[in-house]
Amino acid sequence: MSDAPEARPLLLAGGRVLDPSQGLDVAAGDVLLVGGRVEHAGERVGRPDDATVVDCAGLVVSPGFIDVHCHLREPGREDVETIATGARAAAAGGFTAVCAMPNTDPVTDNQAAVGFIVRQAQRAAASRVYPVGAITLGQRGETLAEFGEMVGAGAVAVSDDGKPVVSAHIMRTALEYARTFGIPVANHCEEPTLAHGGAMNEGAVSMRLGLKGIPSEAEEIMAIRDILLARRTGGHVHLCHMSTAGSVDLIRWGKARGIRVTAEVCPHHLSLTEDAVEGYQTNAKMNPPLRTAADVEALQAAVRDGTIDVVATDHAPHHYDEKEREFADAPNGIVGLETALGVIVTWLVAPGVLSYAQLVDRMACAPARVFGLPGGTLRRGAPADVTVFDPERRWTVDPATFRSKGRNTPYAGRTLQGRAVATVVAGGIVYDDRSTPA
């Protein structure tokens, strides 16, 4: 997106102004954005003469959502997603910023690669895109990348996501090195010799389908290793896409001892179980895999009590033909930027698991805190990044309408509640769906 702020003031008028970062919840208030910054958020204010006014009656106006974990595929697989299409998909989902994982081709493991993503995002002029640099060169798990150079070019974290950091020594060194730059090390927790060859959760369903399973312990062994290494080094470890009840217990254990561990969970792990794989549905194949109902219940409770800090999408577009392979050979991952809000409202807010304030915290405020990003608040002077969503709008997921190039979603045909209707970045509207009938 362009760094230039919107010239005209923008007044988001009469909506429910909800900002957990400052305990703000005004039933019918205003948010005024001037010069790319928040000028006012709260009670009604007068309308500046030259302001663009958006009627937000019946809508929620919150800090812009931030996704700390998505895959935009550029460079290397522009046929399945580009930074521009991913940024537009993010905006359509209400995300004002996303963090792009480095498992591109070539891997984002140097200053030039990080700079390329920054420039492409500026050209896209949609949601902000923050690069995540690789932990190791080529994501080979052998030699650390130059964290300082990547941070200098715009990287906000490091991760080898898509692959776990197998070497405990490398992970320890990465945590010590990243601490110098004040950035988190985000790890894909998977003990590879235990998960090897697995295509779904290990259990009764995998046995019935004749598919090799991945046991919960494959995730939990590496999660506790990383938590212990964070304790040893004082570094900040961020655990990606948690999927098991056991992982929740380990994170809770670490936080209780003051260890710098944060974690994320994806909407699909909060809403679907391994049963979604029945019929060899490749659009339900992901890594970590969908788990049991008990795991889903534990993950939901962990989001509610804050043990898991962040809801992240792990948006992973694939070409249609790739997902049409036999289940064991199909790639992992689903798209999630455009369905995340609806899934969280439908499965967690509507049943009373989360409040809207908790949703906004887990999708906007906490991601900014955890990754040290601008935004995540409507305090005066903050970046004018705002999400406006209709908490009551019901809509049916039609992948053909996605802004993303990816269509691989297990929610196709499902009716969801809750949808972004306007996304504002730097004071300018980058997505506007207010005219679409409910």
NORUR-V943210 format. One record per residue. RES is the residue in three letters. SS is DSSP state (A for helix, B for strand, O for the rest). Layout:
# NORUR-V943210
res: (RES	RES)
ss: (SS	SS)
This chain:
# NORUR-V943210
res: (MET	SER	ASP	ALA	PRO	GLU	ALA	ARG	PRO	LEU	LEU	LEU	ALA	GLY	GLY	ARG	VAL	LEU	ASP	PRO	SER	GLN	GLY	LEU	ASP	VAL	ALA	ALA	GLY	ASP	VAL	LEU	LEU	VAL	GLY	GLY	ARG	VAL	GLU	HIS	ALA	GLY	GLU	ARG	VAL	GLY	ARG	PRO	ASP	ASP	ALA	THR	VAL	VAL	ASP	CYS	ALA	GLY	LEU	VAL	VAL	SER	PRO	GLY	PHE	ILE	ASP	VAL	HIS	CYS	HIS	LEU	ARG	GLU	PRO	GLY	ARG	GLU	ASP	VAL	GLU	THR	ILE	ALA	THR	GLY	ALA	ARG	ALA	ALA	ALA	ALA	GLY	GLY	PHE	THR	ALA	VAL	CYS	ALA	MET	PRO	ASN	THR	ASP	PRO	VAL	THR	ASP	ASN	GLN	ALA	ALA	VAL	GLY	PHE	ILE	VAL	ARG	GLN	ALA	GLN	ARG	ALA	ALA	ALA	SER	ARG	VAL	TYR	PRO	VAL	GLY	ALA	ILE	THR	LEU	GLY	GLN	ARG	GLY	GLU	THR	LEU	ALA	GLU	PHE	GLY	GLU	MET	VAL	GLY	ALA	GLY	ALA	VAL	ALA	VAL	SER	ASP	ASP	GLY	LYS	PRO	VAL	VAL	SER	ALA	HIS	ILE	MET	ARG	THR	ALA	LEU	GLU	TYR	ALA	ARG	THR	PHE	GLY	ILE	PRO	VAL	ALA	ASN	HIS	CYS	GLU	GLU	PRO	THR	LEU	ALA	HIS	GLY	GLY	ALA	MET	ASN	GLU	GLY	ALA	VAL	SER	MET	ARG	LEU	GLY	LEU	LYS	GLY	ILE	PRO	SER	GLU	ALA	GLU	GLU	ILE	MET	ALA	ILE	ARG	ASP	ILE	LEU	LEU	ALA	ARG	ARG	THR	GLY	GLY	HIS	VAL	HIS	LEU	CYS	HIS	MET	SER	THR	ALA	GLY	SER	VAL	ASP	LEU	ILE	ARG	TRP	GLY	LYS	ALA	ARG	GLY	ILE	ARG	VAL	THR	ALA	GLU	VAL	CYS	PRO	HIS	HIS	LEU	SER	LEU	THR	GLU	ASP	ALA	VAL	GLU	GLY	TYR	GLN	THR	ASN	ALA	LYS	MET	ASN	PRO	PRO	LEU	ARG	THR	ALA	ALA	ASP	VAL	GLU	ALA	LEU	GLN	ALA	ALA	VAL	ARG	ASP	GLY	THR	ILE	ASP	VAL	VAL	ALA	THR	ASP	HIS	ALA	PRO	HIS	HIS	TYR	ASP	GLU	LYS	GLU	ARG	GLU	PHE	ALA	ASP	ALA	PRO	ASN	GLY	ILE	VAL	GLY	LEU	GLU	THR	ALA	LEU	GLY	VAL	ILE	VAL	THR	TRP	LEU	VAL	ALA	PRO	GLY	VAL	LEU	SER	TYR	ALA	GLN	LEU	VAL	ASP	ARG	MET	ALA	CYS	ALA	PRO	ALA	ARG	VAL	PHE	GLY	LEU	PRO	GLY	GLY	THR	LEU	ARG	ARG	GLY	ALA	PRO	ALA	ASP	VAL	THR	VAL	PHE	ASP	PRO	GLU	ARG	ARG	TRP	THR	VAL	ASP	PRO	ALA	THR	PHE	ARG	SER	LYS	GLY	ARG	ASN	THR	PRO	TYR	ALA	GLY	ARG	THR	LEU	GLN	GLY	ARG	ALA	VAL	ALA	THR	VAL	VAL	ALA	GLY	GLY	ILE	VAL	TYR	ASP	ASP	ARG	SER	THR	PRO	ALA)
ss: (O	O	O	O	O	O	O	O	O	B	B	B	B	B	B	B	B	B	B	A	A	A	O	B	B	B	B	B	B	B	B	B	B	B	O	O	B	B	B	B	B	B	O	O	O	O	O	O	O	O	O	B	B	B	B	O	O	O	O	B	B	B	B	O	B	B	B	B	B	B	B	O	O	O	O	O	O	O	O	O	O	O	A	A	A	A	A	A	A	A	A	A	O	O	B	B	B	B	B	B	O	O	O	O	O	O	O	O	O	O	A	A	A	A	A	A	A	A	A	A	A	A	A	A	O	O	O	B	B	B	B	O	B	O	O	B	A	A	A	O	O	O	O	B	O	O	A	A	A	A	A	A	A	O	O	O	B	B	B	O	O	O	O	O	O	O	O	A	A	A	A	A	A	A	A	A	A	A	A	A	A	O	O	B	B	B	B	O	O	O	O	A	A	A	A	O	O	O	O	B	B	O	O	A	A	A	A	A	A	O	O	O	B	B	O	A	A	A	A	A	A	A	A	A	A	A	A	A	A	A	A	A	A	O	O	O	B	B	B	O	O	O	O	O	A	A	A	A	A	A	A	A	A	A	A	A	O	O	O	O	B	B	B	B	B	O	A	A	A	A	A	O	O	A	A	A	A	O	O	O	O	A	A	A	O	O	O	O	O	O	O	O	A	A	A	A	A	A	A	A	A	A	A	A	A	O	O	O	O	B	B	O	O	O	B	B	O	O	O	A	A	A	A	O	O	O	A	A	A	O	O	O	O	O	O	O	O	O	O	A	A	A	A	A	A	A	A	A	A	O	O	O	O	O	O	A	A	A	A	A	A	A	A	A	A	A	A	A	A	A	A	O	O	O	O	O	O	O	O	O	O	O	B	O	O	B	B	B	B	B	B	B	B	B	B	B	O	O	A	A	A	O	O	O	O	O	O	O	O	O	O	O	O	O	B	B	B	B	B	B	B	B	B	B	B	O	O	B	B	B	B	B	O	O	O	O	O	O)
